[in-house]
Amino acid sequence: MESASENTTSTFIQASEVWVPKDGRLVHGGGDYGDLADFAAVSGKESFGPGEGLPGKAWAEGRPVVLKEFDGSYFKRTEAAKAAGLTCAVAVPVFDGAELKAVLVVLCGDDAVRTGAIEVWREDNRLLMLEDGYYGAAKHFEWVSKHTQFPRGQGLPGGVWASMTPMMMRDLGSGYRFIRADAAGRAGLTTGLGLPVPTPGHDTYVLTLLSARGTPLARRFEMWDARSAVVGSKKEAILVDGICEREGALWVDETGTPARAKAWEGPVGRALGSGLPVVERGPAGLPAGYTTMVALPIHQGGELAHIVAWYC
């Protein structure tokens, strides 16, 4: 998942893929593997039952799962992943009530350069605790995160928990609202995206994606609101927040009007229409200068409520 930008720095996430249920198994529903052609070929032939492999584990356990080491684990594509330089992955199930719609998997490589964070927080005794996370080279930030707890409404995870909507934070290293600002500044983390992960159980899960300047998780983030209370009966979504390293703030156009997405029009529209994650490799249909995007829908209260998207 490399950028077409003049800045050729590697991105934090190296591959993204979607797995969808079919006849009692999860089958490959698309992905972006960059130049990892061999791993892509192996993945396209794979499928998973409940509890089988990383996607199957997220399905069976009904929760997001972080896997930081493939060797000796339940990961089914270990040899192909090792050959591709991939060492860890995060699986995010997309549930609509009790129904599994899909599983989004993002894969990363562990080296001395890539810095960022993909975190899963779980509520325990009225506090959000770190369930697990992948931080690349940001070892001090990882240590701080393991020793941090969030009450409802505090910090990025706590803010998502309180609102049960996606949230974005900028300038993590200097923002007073970001509780781990000092450690984030030392790690070079700049932008944070947090989102609720609805599951069939009673546990509360929050996923946070933290992007660093040197190896960004993405170079453009968008948050779309598709709730009927906001957009009415039309199958549409309104861009409520966003940031792009080229265009700056995104939530309104040059006339001050919020951008809208319609079902099945463009990648965000396909996520809106299908209710499934979309992994797109362009540049056709993407903003100028971007070659890949991921759109992740969030179902709440019996409807598709939000879509978060990130671009490289």
MOKAMO-V182164 format. One record per run of one state. SS is the DSSP state (a for helix, b for strand, c for the rest). FROM is the first residue (numbers start at 1). TO is the last residue. If there is no record, write none. Layout:
SS	FROM	TO
SS	FROM	TO
This chain:
c	1	14
b	15	22
c	23	24
b	25	32
c	33	36
a	37	44
c	45	46
b	47	48
c	49	52
a	53	61
c	62	64
b	65	67
c	68	77
a	78	84
c	85	87
b	88	96
c	97	98
b	99	108
c	109	114
b	115	124
c	125	126
b	127	136
c	137	138
a	139	146
c	147	149
b	150	150
c	151	154
a	155	163
c	164	166
b	167	169
c	170	180
a	181	187
c	188	188
b	189	196
c	197	204
b	205	212
c	213	219
b	220	225
c	226	227
a	228	231
c	232	235
b	236	244
c	245	247
b	248	249
c	250	251
b	252	252
c	253	257
b	258	258
c	259	259
b	260	262
c	263	265
a	266	274
c	275	277
b	278	281
c	282	291
b	292	300
c	301	302
b	303	311
c	312	312
